[in-house]
Amino acid sequence: MASCSDTTRQISIACFTGFVGDAMLQVLTKFGSMGGKTGWGLTEYFRLHGAAESTFIAGGMMTLFYVLYLVVFGFPAKWYYLAIYGIILDLIFRKTMLFSSLKGYYQQLNYFWSGFWGAVPMIMPLGIIYLLDYMETAKK
């Protein structure tokens, strides 16, 4: 398992990734008209939760997912494990419909694409950490 400072760093970056990623997704679906008139089925979700609330939900969920992954389960920070974890989380959300406002999203995307987009945000914090570490070593 990673040291406390590594774990804290990973969780913090995961929170930031969820927050910023959701804000970018809102912009793409609302102003960029990506995803068609339903915004990949997310229009209802954003309408129900609002712009600010949904960014905090995403940041909080990413924080929770990383705390569970790193601290509770003690899994290693490896991209392929994180991808599988994201796919499993997406499947749980699809089957239990924890957020009924995401029903349109799951209707728009098949299992492959929703699993893919479940894996991407779980991998992104690790990619950001690799990039930051690379930039730090390049300075030296």
Backbone as JSON, one array per atom type, in Angstrom:
{
  "sequence": "MASCSDTTRQISIACFTGFVGDAMLQVLTKFGSMGGKTGWGLTEYFRLHGAAESTFIAGGMMTLFYVLYLVVFGFPAKWYYLAIYGIILDLIFRKTMLFSSLKGYYQQLNYFWSGFWGAVPMIMPLGIIYLLDYMETAKK",
  "N": [[0.85, -1.18, 0.0], [0.41, 2.31, -0.57], [2.32, 5.06, 0.84], [1.22, 7.29, 3.5], [1.32, 9.99, 2.65], [1.43, 9.68, -0.14], [-1.01, 8.41, -0.57], [-2.82, 10.35, 0.35], [-2.26, 12.36, -1.5], [-3.08, 11.09, -3.89], [-5.82, 10.75, -3.39], [-6.62, 13.41, -3.12], [-6.08, 14.41, -5.7], [-7.84, 12.82, -7.12], [-10.3, 13.8, -6.19], [-10.18, 16.44, -7.17], [-10.08, 15.84, -9.92], [-12.62, 14.67, -10.33], [-14.29, 16.85, -9.74], [-13.47, 18.92, -11.61], [-13.67, 17.46, -13.98], [-16.44, 16.9, -14.14], [-17.43, 19.51, -14.38], [-16.33, 20.21, -16.88], [-17.63, 18.33, -18.47], [-20.25, 19.22, -18.22], [-20.07, 21.66, -19.6], [-19.39, 20.74, -22.17], [-21.69, 19.24, -22.85], [-23.75, 21.1, -22.62], [-23.06, 23.62, -23.83], [-21.37, 22.95, -25.9], [-22.86, 21.31, -27.35], [-22.44, 18.57, -27.52], [-23.1, 15.11, -27.61], [-25.64, 15.21, -28.51], [-29.16, 16.17, -28.35], [-29.83, 15.23, -25.84], [-27.49, 15.26, -24.45], [-25.83, 12.98, -24.08], [-27.6, 11.66, -22.48], [-27.36, 12.94, -20.08], [-28.53, 15.36, -19.52], [-30.87, 15.51, -17.95], [-29.87, 14.72, -15.46], [-28.06, 16.84, -14.87], [-29.89, 18.93, -14.87], [-31.53, 18.28, -12.69], [-29.72, 18.24, -10.5], [-28.25, 20.57, -10.75], [-25.64, 22.92, -11.7], [-23.52, 23.53, -9.83], [-23.97, 21.75, -7.66], [-23.75, 19.21, -8.89], [-21.04, 19.16, -9.61], [-19.83, 19.07, -7.11], [-20.88, 16.66, -6.2], [-19.66, 14.87, -7.99], [-16.93, 15.29, -7.37], [-16.94, 14.48, -4.69], [-17.76, 11.82, -4.94], [-15.65, 10.69, -6.43], [-13.63, 11.04, -4.56], [-14.59, 9.38, -2.48], [-14.6, 6.9, -3.86], [-11.85, 6.55, -4.33], [-10.86, 6.53, -1.69], [-12.09, 4.2, -0.74], [-10.89, 2.34, -2.52], [-8.03, 2.65, -2.14], [-7.58, 2.89, 0.69], [-9.53, 1.41, 2.26], [-9.85, -1.09, 0.83], [-7.21, -1.45, 0.12], [-5.91, -1.72, -2.33], [-3.44, -1.75, -4.98], [-2.12, 1.19, -6.64], [-2.5, 0.92, -9.66], [-2.9, 1.26, -13.13], [-4.44, -0.59, -14.63], [-5.83, -2.04, -12.67], [-7.31, 0.02, -11.55], [-8.87, 0.67, -13.76], [-10.46, -1.64, -14.07], [-11.78, -1.54, -11.63], [-13.24, 0.87, -11.99], [-14.95, 0.05, -14.06], [-16.4, -1.95, -12.75], [-17.64, -0.39, -10.75], [-19.23, 1.22, -12.41], [-20.94, -0.71, -13.47], [-22.27, -1.51, -11.14], [-23.6, 0.9, -10.53], [-25.2, 1.08, -12.81], [-26.84, -1.21, -12.6], [-28.07, -0.97, -10.07], [-29.14, 1.52, -10.15], [-28.56, 3.81, -8.54], [-28.5, 6.58, -8.79], [-31.25, 7.77, -9.96], [-31.59, 9.75, -11.77], [-29.66, 9.32, -13.65], [-30.64, 7.54, -15.42], [-31.25, 8.12, -18.13], [-28.67, 8.4, -19.16], [-27.64, 5.79, -18.99], [-29.41, 4.59, -20.71], [-28.65, 5.73, -23.11], [-26.04, 4.84, -23.51], [-24.36, 1.81, -24.22], [-23.28, -1.24, -22.51], [-20.51, -1.49, -22.94], [-19.58, 1.17, -23.59], [-20.46, 2.68, -21.37], [-19.06, 1.39, -19.38], [-16.45, 1.9, -20.26], [-16.39, 4.71, -19.97], [-16.7, 4.71, -17.28], [-14.32, 3.7, -16.41], [-12.38, 5.56, -17.28], [-12.39, 8.04, -15.64], [-11.39, 6.93, -13.3], [-8.82, 6.22, -13.9], [-7.6, 8.59, -14.65], [-6.66, 10.29, -12.4], [-4.31, 8.92, -11.63], [-2.81, 9.12, -13.97], [-2.42, 11.89, -13.98], [-0.84, 12.15, -11.7], [1.46, 10.74, -12.53], [2.26, 12.46, -14.59], [2.75, 14.86, -13.15], [4.84, 13.98, -11.49], [6.75, 13.37, -13.44], [7.19, 15.91, -14.52], [8.3, 17.15, -12.3], [10.7, 15.71, -11.91], [11.93, 16.35, -14.29], [12.61, 18.98, -13.93], [14.8, 18.87, -12.3]],
  "CA": [[0.0, 0.0, 0.0], [1.16, 3.55, -0.68], [2.48, 5.78, 2.1], [0.12, 8.21, 3.8], [1.37, 11.18, 1.8], [1.05, 9.26, -1.49], [-2.45, 8.14, -0.55], [-3.49, 11.65, 0.45], [-2.08, 13.01, -2.8], [-3.93, 10.42, -4.87], [-7.22, 11.06, -3.07], [-6.83, 14.83, -3.44], [-6.13, 14.57, -7.16], [-9.09, 12.19, -7.55], [-11.37, 14.76, -5.9], [-10.03, 17.51, -8.15], [-10.44, 15.29, -11.23], [-14.08, 14.54, -10.37], [-14.87, 18.19, -9.75], [-13.18, 19.57, -12.89], [-14.21, 16.63, -15.06], [-17.88, 17.12, -14.22], [-17.64, 20.86, -14.92], [-16.04, 20.15, -18.31], [-18.71, 17.56, -19.1], [-21.4, 20.12, -18.3], [-19.82, 22.6, -20.69], [-19.46, 20.02, -23.45], [-23.06, 18.83, -23.17], [-24.66, 22.24, -22.67], [-22.66, 24.65, -24.77], [-20.71, 22.34, -27.05], [-23.91, 20.45, -27.93], [-21.96, 17.2, -27.72], [-24.03, 14.13, -27.07], [-26.98, 15.44, -29.04], [-30.08, 16.98, -27.54], [-29.89, 14.72, -24.47], [-26.18, 15.35, -23.8], [-25.52, 11.6, -23.69], [-28.54, 11.28, -21.43], [-27.0, 13.61, -18.82], [-29.25, 16.62, -19.37], [-31.77, 15.38, -16.8], [-29.04, 14.69, -14.26], [-27.58, 18.2, -14.62], [-31.05, 19.76, -14.56], [-31.97, 17.94, -11.35], [-28.73, 18.56, -9.46], [-27.67, 21.89, -10.95], [-24.23, 22.95, -12.09], [-22.62, 23.48, -8.68], [-24.17, 20.53, -6.89], [-23.24, 18.04, -9.6], [-19.58, 19.13, -9.54], [-19.47, 18.59, -5.78], [-21.21, 15.22, -6.15], [-18.6, 14.15, -8.71], [-15.71, 15.35, -6.57], [-17.14, 13.64, -3.51], [-17.8, 10.4, -5.32], [-14.28, 10.29, -6.77], [-12.91, 10.94, -3.28], [-15.06, 8.16, -1.83], [-14.13, 5.73, -4.62], [-10.41, 6.39, -4.1], [-10.67, 6.12, -0.3], [-12.41, 2.77, -0.69], [-9.9, 1.59, -3.29], [-6.68, 2.7, -1.57], [-7.51, 2.77, 2.15], [-10.35, 0.31, 2.77], [-9.48, -2.34, 0.17], [-5.75, -1.53, 0.08], [-5.44, -2.13, -3.66], [-2.34, -0.91, -5.48], [-2.46, 2.22, -7.64], [-2.09, 0.45, -11.0], [-3.93, 1.73, -14.06], [-5.36, -1.66, -15.06], [-6.73, -2.33, -11.55], [-8.24, 1.15, -11.46], [-9.82, 0.55, -14.88], [-11.41, -2.7, -13.72], [-12.57, -0.97, -10.53], [-14.19, 1.81, -12.59], [-15.95, -0.73, -14.8], [-17.26, -2.59, -11.75], [-18.48, 0.66, -10.17], [-20.23, 1.6, -13.41], [-21.93, -1.79, -13.53], [-23.08, -1.4, -9.92], [-24.5, 2.05, -10.69], [-26.17, 0.74, -13.87], [-27.8, -2.23, -12.14], [-28.84, -0.53, -8.89], [-29.7, 2.84, -10.48], [-28.42, 4.63, -7.35], [-28.95, 7.9, -9.21], [-32.29, 7.55, -10.98], [-31.42, 10.79, -12.8], [-28.72, 8.82, -14.65], [-31.31, 6.55, -16.26], [-31.07, 8.51, -19.52], [-27.27, 8.12, -19.51], [-27.51, 4.36, -19.22], [-30.19, 4.26, -21.91], [-27.9, 6.21, -24.27], [-24.78, 4.11, -23.67], [-24.39, 0.37, -23.97], [-22.4, -1.66, -21.42], [-19.11, -1.2, -23.27], [-19.26, 2.59, -23.49], [-20.6, 3.19, -20.0], [-17.91, 0.83, -18.66], [-15.29, 2.67, -20.69], [-16.45, 6.01, -19.32], [-16.54, 4.47, -15.85], [-12.9, 3.45, -16.17], [-11.57, 6.74, -17.58], [-12.12, 8.93, -14.49], [-10.62, 6.24, -12.27], [-7.42, 6.18, -14.35], [-7.09, 9.95, -14.83], [-5.81, 10.79, -11.31], [-3.01, 8.27, -11.69], [-2.11, 9.76, -15.08], [-2.02, 13.23, -13.53], [0.28, 11.95, -10.77], [2.63, 10.4, -13.36], [2.65, 13.68, -15.29], [3.34, 15.77, -12.17], [6.13, 13.42, -11.09], [7.65, 13.53, -14.56], [7.54, 17.33, -14.6], [9.17, 17.44, -11.15], [12.02, 15.15, -12.17], [12.5, 17.05, -15.44], [13.14, 20.24, -13.43], [16.07, 18.62, -11.59]],
  "C": [[0.9, 1.24, 0.0], [1.28, 4.21, 0.69], [1.33, 6.76, 2.28], [0.14, 9.42, 2.89], [1.01, 10.85, 0.36], [-0.46, 9.04, -1.58], [-3.23, 9.44, -0.5], [-3.42, 12.39, -0.87], [-3.0, 12.4, -3.85], [-5.41, 10.74, -4.64], [-7.54, 12.51, -3.42], [-6.95, 15.05, -4.94], [-7.39, 13.92, -7.71], [-10.27, 13.13, -7.33], [-11.35, 15.89, -6.93], [-10.46, 17.05, -9.54], [-11.95, 15.15, -11.37], [-14.75, 15.89, -10.51], [-14.7, 18.86, -11.12], [-13.76, 18.78, -14.06], [-15.71, 16.82, -15.24], [-18.18, 18.5, -14.81], [-17.39, 20.89, -16.43], [-17.13, 19.4, -19.06], [-19.97, 18.41, -19.23], [-21.25, 21.1, -19.46], [-19.96, 21.92, -22.04], [-20.9, 19.66, -23.83], [-24.01, 20.01, -23.33], [-24.31, 23.23, -23.78], [-22.0, 24.09, -26.03], [-21.66, 21.45, -27.84], [-23.39, 19.06, -28.29], [-22.96, 16.25, -27.06], [-25.45, 14.34, -27.53], [-27.86, 16.22, -28.08], [-30.2, 16.49, -26.1], [-28.55, 14.82, -23.74], [-25.74, 14.02, -23.24], [-26.42, 11.13, -22.56], [-28.27, 11.96, -20.1], [-27.76, 14.9, -18.56], [-30.15, 16.59, -18.14], [-31.0, 15.4, -15.49], [-28.58, 16.11, -13.89], [-28.73, 19.14, -14.27], [-31.5, 19.52, -13.11], [-31.01, 18.45, -10.27], [-28.14, 19.96, -9.59], [-26.17, 21.82, -11.18], [-23.3, 22.78, -10.89], [-22.73, 22.15, -7.93], [-23.57, 19.32, -7.6], [-21.72, 17.99, -9.59], [-19.12, 18.64, -8.16], [-19.81, 17.11, -5.59], [-20.09, 14.43, -6.81], [-17.29, 14.15, -7.93], [-15.79, 14.47, -5.34], [-17.15, 12.16, -3.83], [-16.4, 9.89, -5.69], [-13.44, 10.14, -5.5], [-13.29, 9.65, -2.57], [-14.53, 6.92, -2.54], [-12.64, 5.49, -4.38], [-10.11, 6.0, -2.65], [-10.97, 4.63, -0.16], [-11.32, 1.93, -1.34], [-8.55, 1.51, -2.57], [-6.63, 2.36, -0.09], [-8.27, 1.54, 2.65], [-9.93, -1.03, 2.17], [-7.97, -2.53, 0.1], [-5.2, -1.99, -1.25], [-4.31, -1.22, -4.12], [-2.81, 0.07, -6.55], [-1.85, 1.82, -8.98], [-3.22, 0.78, -11.95], [-4.91, 0.63, -14.43], [-6.29, -2.09, -13.93], [-7.77, -1.22, -11.4], [-9.28, 1.1, -12.57], [-10.88, -0.5, -14.57], [-12.34, -2.22, -12.61], [-13.63, -0.01, -11.07], [-15.3, 1.11, -13.35], [-16.93, -1.39, -13.84], [-18.19, -1.57, -11.1], [-19.59, 1.07, -11.13], [-21.33, 0.54, -13.49], [-22.84, -1.77, -12.3], [-24.08, -0.25, -10.04], [-25.57, 1.76, -11.73], [-27.26, -0.2, -13.33], [-28.66, -1.75, -10.96], [-29.57, 0.78, -9.13], [-29.73, 3.72, -9.22], [-28.84, 6.08, -7.61], [-29.98, 7.68, -10.32], [-32.2, 8.6, -12.09], [-30.4, 10.39, -13.86], [-29.34, 7.77, -15.58], [-31.13, 6.86, -17.74], [-29.67, 8.23, -20.02], [-27.12, 6.64, -19.85], [-28.37, 3.88, -20.39], [-29.43, 4.65, -23.17], [-26.67, 5.36, -24.56], [-24.96, 2.63, -23.38], [-23.38, 0.02, -22.87], [-20.94, -1.32, -21.69], [-18.78, 0.26, -23.01], [-19.46, 3.14, -22.09], [-19.48, 2.63, -19.13], [-16.62, 1.57, -18.99], [-15.24, 4.01, -19.97], [-16.5, 5.9, -17.8], [-15.08, 4.27, -15.48], [-12.06, 4.71, -16.31], [-11.34, 7.63, -16.36], [-11.35, 8.25, -13.36], [-9.14, 6.21, -12.62], [-6.81, 7.59, -14.37], [-6.25, 10.47, -13.65], [-4.41, 10.18, -11.31], [-2.17, 8.86, -12.83], [-1.61, 11.15, -14.71], [-0.82, 13.13, -12.58], [1.55, 11.63, -11.55], [3.16, 11.65, -14.06], [3.33, 14.67, -14.33], [4.72, 15.28, -11.72], [7.16, 13.57, -12.2], [8.11, 14.99, -14.67], [8.5, 17.72, -13.47], [10.58, 16.91, -11.39], [12.69, 15.86, -13.36], [13.11, 18.39, -15.01], [14.55, 20.05, -12.85], [17.22, 18.4, -12.52]]
}
